[in-house]
Amino acid sequence: MPALRVPSGGSPVIGRPRADFPTPERPATERGPRAYVVHSLLQAKRLLTKWFRDPLTMIQTVIYPSVTLLMFSVVLGRSITGATGENAVYGQVPMIALVGSVFGALASGVSLKREAQTGLLTRFYVMPTHRASGLTGRLLAEAVRMVLTTLFIVLVGFAIGFRFDQGVLPAIAFFGLPLLLGTGFATFVTALAVMAPKLPLVELLSLVCTLLMFFNSGFVPTRAYPPWLQGFVANQPMSTAIESMRGLSAGGPVQGPLTQTAIWAVALTVVFAVPAVRGYRKAAMGRD
């Protein structure tokens, strides 16, 4: 016969005997710094697992940049090298690594819009998780994806003659440039995805990314462009990052282009961080 349990201040309740569980010394909370770190890492793991299983993300992140690099090398590599006197691969590998980071962020933005539309962000928002972990975990996952994309592009580049001629430390710093600029661009894409959910994100940003890809110093040297276009080409963010990566791999100026790249990355992050946070919160709360 089931035991008779009498809760304090209430009537007897028939049920199983209540087990005595130990009182936790440190009650878990979803607002502390430890929860923030743990939940951010879990969100990052969730996104990385999802992306690795998503054909669109893998195409945008790995296949498309690799095919583009091989195409440029086969079709234009010798012509550009012969016309400019500079080995084209040292411009093409940084350019395609940056393109992979940018287009991967675009695919991530599309995924974020889908999660907001299906209500997944709202489900995470009402769960006992740290409110900031969703956005932080997404940026962490983006950072891992950018580094892996750059590594894969460099491996393909080694097959067509790319080398690190400046030593180990510059080679390590080489991988930081796509991460630096890509983080700023990812913040920009996240802000657009959550602040303007009806915006044709893929069409608009694909056009912008394509223009940046063909009008930069990695495609051909800046001096090969018309004089009226050289100022834009030399100072747009992909060109400054490409020149930094070229200097870190083949040799050349690094400090100036690196400073410009850092300014672009910080500007994108600062300008779009607040809209990204507000838009993410709005999307997570299910508000149009």
C-alpha positions in Angstrom: 0.0 0.0 0.0 1.4 3.4 -0.9 2.7 5.5 1.9 0.8 8.5 3.2 2.7 11.7 2.7 1.7 14.9 4.4 3.1 18.1 2.9 3.6 21.0 5.3 0.4 23.2 5.5 -1.6 20.9 3.3 -3.8 17.8 3.3 -2.4 14.2 3.2 -1.3 13.0 -0.2 -1.1 9.4 -1.2 2.1 8.6 -3.2 5.5 7.2 -3.0 7.9 8.1 -0.2 9.8 11.2 -0.9 13.5 10.6 -1.5 15.9 12.8 0.5 18.2 14.5 -2.1 21.3 16.4 -0.8 21.0 20.1 -0.9 23.4 21.5 -3.6 26.2 23.6 -2.1 26.3 25.8 -5.2 22.9 26.0 -6.8 23.1 26.2 -10.6 22.1 29.5 -12.2 21.7 30.5 -15.8 23.0 34.0 -15.2 26.5 33.4 -13.8 29.8 33.6 -15.7 30.3 29.8 -15.5 26.9 29.2 -17.1 27.7 31.8 -19.7 30.9 30.0 -20.7 29.4 26.5 -20.6 26.2 27.4 -22.5 28.2 29.4 -25.1 30.4 26.4 -25.8 27.3 24.1 -26.0 25.7 26.5 -28.5 28.9 26.6 -30.5 29.0 22.8 -30.6 25.4 22.6 -31.7 26.0 25.0 -34.6 29.2 23.3 -35.7 27.5 19.9 -35.7 24.6 21.3 -37.7 26.8 23.1 -40.2 28.9 20.0 -40.8 25.7 18.1 -41.7 24.2 20.9 -43.8 25.1 20.6 -47.6 24.6 24.3 -48.2 27.0 25.4 -45.5 29.6 22.9 -46.6 29.3 24.0 -50.2 29.6 27.7 -49.3 32.5 27.0 -46.8 34.6 24.4 -48.5 33.6 23.3 -52.0 32.9 26.7 -53.5 36.2 28.3 -52.3 38.3 25.3 -53.3 36.8 25.1 -56.8 37.2 28.8 -57.2 40.9 28.7 -56.2 41.6 25.9 -58.6 39.7 27.6 -61.4 41.6 30.9 -60.9 44.9 29.1 -60.8 44.3 27.1 -64.0 42.7 29.8 -66.0 44.3 33.0 -64.8 47.4 32.0 -62.7 50.0 31.9 -65.4 48.6 34.9 -67.3 48.6 37.1 -64.2 52.1 35.9 -63.1 53.4 36.7 -66.6 51.8 40.1 -66.9 52.6 41.3 -63.4 55.9 39.5 -62.6 54.4 38.4 -59.2 53.4 34.9 -58.4 49.6 35.0 -58.6 49.1 32.2 -56.0 50.2 34.5 -53.2 47.3 36.8 -53.9 44.8 34.1 -54.8 45.1 31.9 -51.7 44.5 34.9 -49.3 41.6 36.1 -51.5 39.9 32.8 -51.6 40.4 32.2 -47.8 38.7 35.5 -47.2 35.9 34.7 -49.7 35.3 31.4 -47.8 35.0 33.2 -44.5 32.6 35.8 -46.0 30.4 33.3 -47.9 30.4 31.0 -44.9 29.1 33.9 -42.7 26.4 34.4 -45.3 25.3 30.8 -45.1 25.3 31.2 -41.3 23.0 34.2 -41.6 20.5 32.2 -43.7 20.6 29.5 -41.0 19.9 32.1 -38.3 16.9 33.5 -40.2 15.5 30.0 -40.5 16.0 29.3 -36.8 14.1 32.6 -36.0 11.3 31.7 -38.4 10.8 28.2 -37.0 10.8 29.4 -33.4 14.0 27.6 -32.4 15.5 30.8 -31.0 12.4 31.4 -28.9 12.7 27.9 -27.4 16.3 28.6 -26.4 15.3 32.0 -25.0 12.7 30.5 -22.6 14.9 27.7 -21.4 17.1 28.0 -18.3 20.2 29.1 -20.4 22.2 32.2 -20.3 20.5 34.8 -22.6 23.8 35.9 -24.2 25.1 32.4 -24.9 23.2 32.0 -28.1 24.8 35.0 -29.8 28.3 34.3 -28.3 28.1 30.7 -29.2 27.3 31.6 -32.8 30.3 33.9 -33.0 32.5 31.2 -31.5 31.3 28.7 -34.1 31.9 31.2 -36.8 35.5 31.6 -35.6 36.1 27.9 -35.7 34.6 27.6 -39.1 36.8 30.5 -40.4 40.0 28.9 -39.2 39.1 25.5 -40.6 38.1 27.1 -43.9 41.4 28.9 -44.1 43.3 25.8 -43.2 41.6 23.8 -46.0 42.2 26.6 -48.6 45.9 26.7 -47.6 46.2 22.9 -48.1 44.7 23.3 -51.6 47.1 26.2 -52.1 50.1 24.1 -51.3 49.1 21.8 -54.1 49.5 24.7 -56.6 52.7 26.2 -55.2 51.7 28.3 -52.2 54.3 28.4 -49.4 55.0 30.2 -46.2 58.4 31.8 -46.8 58.6 34.1 -43.7 58.6 31.5 -40.8 56.3 29.9 -38.3 55.0 33.0 -36.5 54.0 34.9 -39.6 52.3 31.7 -40.8 50.3 31.5 -37.6 49.4 35.2 -37.9 48.3 34.5 -41.5 45.3 32.5 -40.2 44.3 35.3 -37.9 43.5 37.7 -40.8 40.4 35.9 -42.1 39.3 35.5 -38.5 39.8 39.2 -37.8 37.9 40.4 -40.8 35.4 37.6 -40.8 34.3 38.3 -37.3 33.4 41.8 -38.3 31.6 40.6 -41.3 29.8 37.9 -39.3 28.5 40.6 -36.9 27.3 42.6 -39.9 25.5 39.6 -41.4 23.9 38.7 -38.0 22.6 42.2 -37.6 21.0 42.1 -41.0 19.5 38.6 -40.5 17.7 39.5 -37.3 17.0 43.2 -37.8 15.5 42.8 -41.3 14.2 39.3 -41.6 12.3 40.0 -44.8 15.4 41.4 -46.6 16.7 39.2 -49.5 19.9 38.5 -47.6 21.4 35.9 -50.0 20.8 38.0 -53.1 22.0 41.3 -51.6 25.1 40.1 -49.8 26.1 37.7 -52.7 26.2 40.7 -55.0 28.3 42.7 -52.5 30.7 39.7 -51.9 31.1 39.1 -55.6 32.0 42.7 -56.2 34.6 42.6 -53.4 36.0 39.3 -54.7 36.7 40.7 -58.2 37.8 44.2 -57.3 40.7 43.6 -54.9 44.4 43.3 -55.0 44.4 39.6 -54.8 42.7 39.1 -58.1 45.2 41.3 -59.9 47.6 44.0 -58.5 46.0 47.4 -57.8 48.0 49.1 -60.5 46.2 46.9 -63.1 42.9 48.6 -62.4 41.8 51.9 -64.0 43.3 54.9 -62.1 39.8 56.1 -61.0 39.2 52.7 -59.4 42.6 52.1 -57.8 41.7 54.1 -54.6 38.7 51.9 -53.9 40.5 48.7 -54.7 43.5 49.5 -52.5 41.5 50.5 -49.5 38.5 48.1 -49.5 38.7 45.6 -46.6 39.5 42.5 -48.6 42.5 44.2 -50.3 44.0 45.3 -47.0 43.6 41.8 -45.6 45.1 40.3 -48.7 48.1 42.5 -48.7 48.7 41.7 -45.0 48.5 37.9 -45.7 50.7 38.3 -48.8 53.3 40.0 -46.6 53.1 37.3 -44.0 53.5 34.5 -46.5 55.7 35.8 -49.4 57.1 38.9 -47.8 56.3 42.6 -48.1 54.7 45.3 -46.0 52.5 44.1 -43.2 52.0 46.8 -40.6 50.1 49.3 -42.8 47.7 46.8 -44.4 47.2 45.1 -41.0 46.3 48.4 -39.3 43.7 49.1 -42.1 42.3 45.6 -41.8 42.0 46.0 -38.0 40.2 49.3 -38.4 37.7 47.8 -40.9 37.1 44.8 -38.5 36.6 46.9 -35.4 34.4 49.4 -37.3 32.1 46.6 -38.5 31.9 45.0 -35.1 31.3 48.3 -33.2 28.7 49.6 -35.6 26.7 46.4 -35.9 27.2 44.8 -32.5 24.4 46.6 -30.8 21.9 46.1 -33.6 22.9 42.4 -33.7 22.2 42.0 -30.0 18.9 43.9 -30.0 17.8 42.1 -33.2 18.7 38.7 -31.8 16.8 39.4 -28.6 13.8 40.6 -30.6 13.9 37.5 -32.8 14.3 35.2 -29.8 11.2 36.7 -28.2 9.2 36.1 -31.3 8.6 39.7 -32.1 8.2 40.9 -35.7 
